Amino acid sequence: MRSATAGRVVEVLVEAGDRAKEGDVLVRLDVGRSASAAQAANAAVAQSEARLNQARREQARTKKLVQTGGLPEQRLDDAEDAVRLALAARDAARAEARLARRGLTDAVVRAPFGGTVVERTVELGEYLAPGSPLLTLADTSLLKARVLLDPREAIDVAVGSVAVVSVYARPGETFSGKVVRVGEVIDPRTRRLPVEVEIDDHDGRLRPGLVARFLVETGAPRMVMRVPLEGVFERFGRQHVYVISDGIAHRRSIVLGLVGAGFAEVTEGIEPGETVVIKGVTRVVDGSKVRVVPVETASASSTEHPSEP
């Protein structure tokens, strides 16, 4: 926030870290000069209105005399011009008075919105010029983040899409957000689609600048097959899993889609309902016999679990 008028600081009512509501007084400036300017401007308005009334009376008297032939038409034109000049002077005086009253208003700095004082740069007794910095006020109840998404998946993301935010400083907690703006141009440096997400934090659990992970809804829900990443391994430059059929482990080449949260989407290679090994894959050999053990009681030996749709 910056000063809108010149003046000496006579009162500072907040410190860094203080909460302020919308409309709260934060800083007061000396209003002596502004008050004098406002009084002078009001007096000028009164004077201009008196001159306007005088010009209108003179116009009316001149008009009667012209109608009776006592004065030439030129005198009436002069009287009408005098009214127009007085009217313009009155309007100019009113504008000056409004400006002077604004100086009085600007001398009392109020919070434009509710938030927290992040930094205070003004000191008591300091003389400020218009535009001088006063303090930094931040509303952290609604945070915004610029997220870069893969355009292959997010090219059709829409404003209003849901976002789930996980903050590393708050393990185990998630925060809700929504997309409020979608970039029209792919970022030339990252080749990603910039998206602005607004995060609801009315409980004050977050802070600007924290590192977070975003899951953004990029389209209509669709059914996918996923397998735990523990069961996926690379062989001959391709991704594989062990699929169990009649107690025998068969190595199967698969194609992965999206990867995240410990799971990988499988787009090709397995069918819904097939059983895959998710633990101890390094101890399994293609074509070997295995015993299926529920995941809750699995040991360090080969363990299997159905792939999740």
Secondary structure as GFF3:
##gff-version 3
##sequence-region A 1 309
A	DSSP	beta_strand	7	12	.	.	.	ID=ss1
A	DSSP	beta_strand	19	20	.	.	.	ID=ss2
A	DSSP	beta_strand	25	29	.	.	.	ID=ss3
A	DSSP	alpha_helix	32	68	.	.	.	ID=ss4
A	DSSP	alpha_helix	73	106	.	.	.	ID=ss5
A	DSSP	beta_strand	108	110	.	.	.	ID=ss6
A	DSSP	beta_strand	115	120	.	.	.	ID=ss7
A	DSSP	beta_strand	127	128	.	.	.	ID=ss8
A	DSSP	beta_strand	135	138	.	.	.	ID=ss9
A	DSSP	beta_strand	142	149	.	.	.	ID=ss10
A	DSSP	alpha_helix	151	154	.	.	.	ID=ss11
A	DSSP	beta_strand	162	167	.	.	.	ID=ss12
A	DSSP	beta_strand	174	182	.	.	.	ID=ss13
A	DSSP	beta_strand	193	200	.	.	.	ID=ss14
A	DSSP	beta_strand	212	216	.	.	.	ID=ss15
A	DSSP	beta_strand	225	228	.	.	.	ID=ss16
A	DSSP	three_ten_helix	229	231	.	.	.	ID=ss17
A	DSSP	beta_strand	233	235	.	.	.	ID=ss18
A	DSSP	beta_strand	238	245	.	.	.	ID=ss19
A	DSSP	beta_strand	248	260	.	.	.	ID=ss20
A	DSSP	beta_strand	263	268	.	.	.	ID=ss21
A	DSSP	beta_strand	275	279	.	.	.	ID=ss22
A	DSSP	three_ten_helix	281	283	.	.	.	ID=ss23
A	DSSP	three_ten_helix	295	297	.	.	.	ID=ss24
A	DSSP	beta_strand	303	306	.	.	.	ID=ss25
###
